[in-house]
Amino acid sequence: MLKGFRDFITRGNVIDLAVAVVIGSAFAAIVDTVVSSIITPIVNSVGSADVEGWGFEIISGRPDTLVNFSAIVNAVVVFLITAAVVYFVFVMPMNTFQERRKRGQEPEPEAPAEDVILLQEIRDLLKAQGTRP
């Protein structure tokens, strides 16, 4: 039971899925920040809302039209740091582990073609009969 679980964990699919979830959530933060920092102020230029941060105002004097570049830069930096940590802590060691496991395994030899098998059978039959091939 534990061997099966160990094989499941070390197969790599679980690690790939975990990396995808972490990177996906970090990328979702970037998308959320871009929407709240660029799209929302453009929409707010028609209506009103409170937007804070560093950037520029689309309509001068209206803080609800502020395009917030600092939040976008922050989200991108957080994404890059998260991706780097995931790569160096999970992906790179798992790739190294998989390579070490593969080194101990030899690939199976290719099966001979059907005509080669037939010729080998003929050779073996001739040897069994005592004639030289």
N, C-alpha and C positions, 0 to 999 in steps of 0.2 A: 504494500500500500504506500509506504513512504518512498520507495524507489520510483513508483509511478508518478507521485507528486513531484519528486526531484526532477524527473525527466521532463515533466510538464513545465516546470519553472525554468529549467535550463535550456529548453528548446529554442528560446529566443522570441517566440510570439508574444509572451507575456511582457517581456521587456519592451518590445516594439510598441505594444499597446499602451503601456505606462508612459513611455516617452511621447507618444502621440497625444495622450490626454493632457500631459503637462504643457507641451508646446501649444496645443490647441487652446488651452485656457489662457496661456500667456498672450497668444495672438488675439484672443477674444478681448483681452484688456486693451490691446492697441486699437482694435476696431471700435470698441466702446469709447475710448478717449478721442479718436478722430471724429466720431459722430458728435460727441458732446462738446468738442472744442471747435469744430468747423461747421458742421451741418446745423447744429442747434442754433448758433448765433445768426446764421443766415436766415433761418426760419424765424428767429426772434426779432429780426429787423422788421418784420411785419407786425408781430405781437409784442409781448413783454415777458421777461423772465430774468432771474438773477444769475449772472455768469461772472466768476472771478478768475483772475490769473493774469499772466503776462501775455501780451499779444497786441493786436491792433483792433480798433473799433471800426466796424463797417460804416456805421453812421455815427459821426462825432457826437459825443455827449451822451450816448446811450450805452450803458455798460452791458446790456443784454445782447449786444451785437459784437462782443469781444471775441476775436478768434484767438484761442488760448494755445500758443505754441509751446509753452513750458510743460503743459500736461502731455502733449504729444511726444515731446522729447523724453520726458520722464517715462512714459509707457514704452517707448522703443528701447530705452536703456534697460528697464526692468526685463523686457522680453529677451534682450541679448544676454543679460546676466543669467537669467533662468535657463536659456538654451545652452549656454556655456557650462553651467553647473550640471545640467542633465547629461550633456555629452561626456564631460570629463569624469563624472561620478558613476554613471550608469552605462552609457553606450560603449565608451572606449574599453573599460574593464570587461564587459560582456563580449565584445568582439575579440579581445585577447584570449579570453577563456574559451570561446568557440574555436579559435585557431589552434589552441593547444589540444583540444579534444580531437580535432580533425587530423592532427599530425600523427596520432597513434593509430589511426585507421588507414588501411590501405584500400584503394578502390578495387572493386571486383573486376576481374579480367572480363573482357568482352567475350560473349558467347561466339563460338566459331560459326561460320556460315553453314547453311544446310548442305551445300555441295562438299565442303571440307569434311563435315561429319560423315557423309556418305563415302568419300574416299578413304577416311580412316577406318570405317567398317570393312570396306573391301580389303584394305591392307591387313587388318586383323584376321579376316577370314582366310586370306592367302597364307598368312603365317601359321594359322591353325592347321591348314592342309599340308604344310611342309614345303610349299613352293616359295621360291624367292620372288619378291616383288620387283 
